[in-house]
């Protein structure tokens, strides 16, 4: 896969230790993202940057209505009112397990929300992927180490995910309600190239846009898994992509970088953007 001619530019200058979970709220026309290790949600408004501090790590979210977000934290899925900052628990998420926290998550086209958990020190097999749909939280895939790349085909009948530690992206077919109706199967193998798939999103044509941790890239594949092109960032640890129309955004991280690496990549940890990158589609509304 060639590196292509596209280079993402800095969108927000704040440095996240572990930027993640970026998504565009179509009704508010606002971008939201998280600094997991900083226990913070961030946004950018016409009046400047905005952030919200939490008592525990937050990692992913989606929109419920114009004023309300679904947020995934260490111990729960919660509703968060952007106007009042009221945060109400919807369902507990491994709240009795102090080893784990939430990680990658995304709303599915049927109105559900998939969320991964992982060990805070990436303990082997400590994590899992769940789906929250119409008030029910159901365990889908246990014994994962670093669940990532949760995204969905535009018709909602295929889900993708990875355990980054395996370097393999899986796909699984879904029924009309968005629940898996078969076992996951390996779809793309990144081991030969030594690449680490992180967050991912699909576009309107079903192409997969996959952040590559450690490689400073978002790699684009067609729905059959064939490589198309790659987009570069001036940050090695790319964590999660998102679309707002045709504009691409991506979070990055400084976690694990040495002082020398941070000097080489002064924009590491920032949020990046690229106009006219592709044909995105709106993030689905979560149905409670």
C-alpha positions in Angstrom: 0.0 0.0 0.0 1.4 3.4 -0.9 1.4 6.2 1.5 -0.6 8.4 -0.9 -0.4 12.1 -1.3 -2.7 13.1 1.6 -1.3 14.4 4.8 -3.6 15.3 7.7 -3.3 18.7 9.4 -3.7 19.6 13.1 -7.3 20.4 14.0 -6.9 20.9 17.8 -3.6 21.8 19.5 -4.3 20.2 22.9 -2.2 17.1 23.5 -4.0 13.9 24.6 -2.0 11.2 26.3 -4.4 8.7 24.8 -6.8 10.4 22.4 -9.7 8.1 21.4 -13.3 7.7 20.5 -13.7 10.7 18.1 -17.2 11.1 16.6 -19.2 13.9 14.9 -22.6 14.8 16.4 -24.7 15.5 13.2 -27.4 17.5 15.0 -25.0 19.8 16.9 -22.4 19.7 14.1 -19.7 19.3 16.6 -16.8 16.9 17.0 -16.2 15.2 20.4 -13.3 13.0 21.5 -11.7 11.7 24.6 -8.3 11.7 26.4 -8.7 8.4 28.2 -5.7 8.8 30.5 -6.6 12.4 31.1 -10.2 11.4 32.2 -11.5 14.1 29.9 -13.9 14.6 27.0 -13.0 17.4 24.6 -14.7 19.4 21.8 -14.0 22.4 19.6 -16.6 25.1 19.3 -16.8 28.3 17.2 -15.8 30.1 20.4 -12.8 27.9 21.0 -11.9 24.6 22.8 -14.2 23.0 25.4 -13.5 20.1 27.8 -15.3 18.2 30.5 -13.4 16.4 33.4 -14.6 13.1 34.8 -13.8 11.2 38.0 -12.8 8.1 36.0 -11.5 7.3 32.5 -13.9 7.9 29.6 -13.2 6.4 26.2 -16.0 6.5 23.7 -19.4 7.9 23.0 -22.4 8.4 20.7 -25.4 10.7 20.4 -28.8 10.1 21.9 -30.4 13.4 21.0 -29.2 16.9 20.3 -28.3 17.6 24.0 -27.5 14.1 25.2 -24.6 11.8 24.6 -24.0 8.2 25.6 -20.6 8.0 27.3 -18.5 4.9 28.1 -16.4 5.0 31.2 -14.4 2.6 33.4 -17.6 1.3 35.1 -20.7 2.3 33.2 -22.5 3.5 30.1 -24.1 6.8 31.0 -26.2 9.5 29.5 -24.5 12.9 29.6 -26.5 16.2 29.1 -24.3 18.7 27.3 -26.4 21.6 28.6 -26.6 20.7 32.3 -23.6 18.3 32.5 -25.9 15.9 34.4 -24.5 12.3 34.1 -26.9 9.4 34.7 -25.9 5.7 34.7 -27.7 3.7 32.1 -26.1 0.3 32.8 -23.0 -0.8 34.7 -20.0 -2.0 32.6 -17.7 -4.4 34.5 -18.1 -2.1 37.5 -17.1 -5.0 39.8 -13.8 -5.5 38.0 -11.2 -2.9 38.9 -8.7 -4.4 36.4 -10.6 -3.1 33.4 -11.8 0.1 31.7 -13.8 0.8 28.6 -11.9 1.3 25.3 -13.1 1.6 21.7 -16.8 1.9 21.0 -19.2 3.0 18.3 -22.9 3.2 17.5 -24.3 0.7 15.0 -26.8 1.5 12.2 -29.6 -0.2 14.1 -29.2 2.2 17.1 -27.2 -0.1 19.3 -23.8 0.8 20.9 -20.8 -1.6 20.9 -18.2 -1.1 23.5 -14.9 -2.9 24.2 -13.3 -3.3 27.6 -9.6 -4.0 28.3 -7.2 -4.3 31.2 -5.7 -1.0 32.4 -2.3 -2.5 31.8 -3.5 -4.4 28.7 -3.6 -7.7 30.7 -4.0 -10.6 28.3 -7.6 -11.7 27.8 -9.0 -9.3 30.4 -11.2 -7.5 27.9 -14.4 -8.1 26.0 -16.9 -6.5 23.5 -20.5 -5.8 24.5 -23.5 -4.4 22.8 -26.0 -2.1 24.4 -29.4 -2.0 22.7 -32.7 -0.8 23.9 -31.7 -1.0 27.5 -30.0 -4.4 27.3 -26.2 -4.9 27.7 -25.1 -8.2 26.2 -21.6 -9.8 26.2 -20.7 -10.6 22.6 -17.0 -11.6 22.6 -15.0 -12.3 25.8 -11.3 -13.0 26.4 -9.9 -10.1 24.3 -6.8 -8.1 25.2 -7.2 -4.7 23.3 -10.6 -4.6 21.5 -10.6 -2.0 18.7 -11.7 -1.1 15.2 -15.4 -1.5 16.0 -17.3 -0.4 12.9 -20.1 -1.5 10.7 -21.0 -1.9 7.0 -23.5 0.8 5.9 -26.4 -1.7 5.8 -25.8 -2.7 9.4 -25.5 -6.4 8.5 -21.7 -6.7 9.1 -19.6 -5.7 12.0 -15.8 -5.4 12.2 -13.5 -5.5 15.2 -10.0 -6.4 16.2 -8.1 -7.5 19.2 -5.1 -5.3 18.4 -2.7 -7.7 20.2 -3.5 -10.4 17.5 -3.0 -8.0 14.5 -6.1 -9.5 12.8 -9.3 -7.7 11.9 -12.4 -9.8 12.2 -15.8 -9.5 10.6 -19.1 -11.0 11.8 -22.6 -11.1 10.2 -25.5 -9.4 12.0 -29.2 -10.1 12.0 -31.9 -7.5 11.3 -31.8 -6.3 15.0 -28.0 -5.9 14.8 -27.0 -8.9 16.9 -24.3 -11.3 15.7 -25.9 -14.4 14.0 -22.6 -16.3 13.3 -19.1 -16.6 14.7 -16.6 -13.9 13.8 -14.1 -14.8 11.1 -10.7 -13.4 10.3 -10.9 -10.8 7.5 -7.6 -9.0 7.3 -4.2 -10.1 8.6 -1.7 -7.3 9.5 0.9 -9.6 11.0 3.2 -9.9 7.9 3.5 -6.1 7.8 3.9 -5.7 11.5 0.9 -3.3 11.7 -1.3 -2.8 14.7 -5.0 -2.0 13.8 -6.6 0.5 16.2 -9.8 2.4 15.8 -11.7 2.2 12.5 -14.7 3.6 10.6 -16.5 2.8 7.4 -17.5 5.3 4.8 -20.7 5.5 2.7 -19.3 3.0 0.2 -18.3 0.5 2.9 -14.6 1.2 2.7 -12.7 0.7 5.9 -10.6 3.5 7.3 -8.3 1.9 9.9 -5.9 3.8 12.3 -2.5 2.1 12.6 -1.0 2.5 16.0 2.8 3.0 15.7 2.7 3.6 11.9 1.5 7.2 11.7 -1.2 6.2 9.2 -4.9 5.6 8.4 -5.1 2.8 5.9 -8.1 2.5 3.6 -9.4 -0.8 2.3 -12.4 -1.6 0.1 -15.2 -3.8 1.4 -13.4 -6.9 0.1 -10.3 -6.0 2.2 -8.3 -4.9 -0.7 -5.9 -2.0 0.0 -6.7 1.3 -1.6 -4.4 4.0 -0.1 -3.1 5.4 3.1 -3.1 8.8 4.7 -0.2 10.0 6.8 -0.1 12.0 10.1 2.7 13.7 11.9 2.1 11.4 14.9 3.1 7.8 15.2 0.2 6.6 17.4 -3.0 7.1 15.4 -6.0 5.8 17.4 -9.4 6.5 15.9 -10.8 8.1 12.7 -14.2 9.7 12.2 -16.0 11.5 9.3 -18.0 14.7 9.3 -19.4 14.7 5.7 -16.3 14.4 3.5 -14.0 15.7 6.2 -11.8 13.1 8.1 -10.7 13.5 11.7 -8.4 11.4 13.8 -7.2 11.2 17.3 -3.6 10.4 18.3 -1.7 9.6 21.5 1.6 10.2 23.2 1.3 7.1 25.4 4.6 5.1 25.5 6.6 7.7 23.5 10.1 8.5 24.6 11.4 12.1 25.1 13.3 11.7 21.8 10.2 10.5 20.0 8.1 13.4 21.4 10.8 15.8 20.1 10.6 14.2 16.7 6.8 14.4 16.7 5.7 17.6 18.4 2.2 17.2 17.1 1.7 13.8 18.7 -1.4 13.5 20.8 -3.3 16.2 18.9 -6.4 15.8 16.8 -5.9 15.9 13.0 -8.2 16.7 10.1 -8.3 16.3 6.3 -10.9 18.0 4.0 -12.4 16.1 1.1 -10.9 12.8 2.3 -13.9 10.6 1.4 -17.6 10.1 1.5 -18.5 9.7 5.1 -21.9 9.0 6.6 -23.5 10.3 9.8 -22.9 8.5 13.0 -26.2 6.7 14.0 -28.4 7.8 16.8 -28.4 5.5 19.8 -31.9 4.1 20.7 -32.5 3.7 24.4 
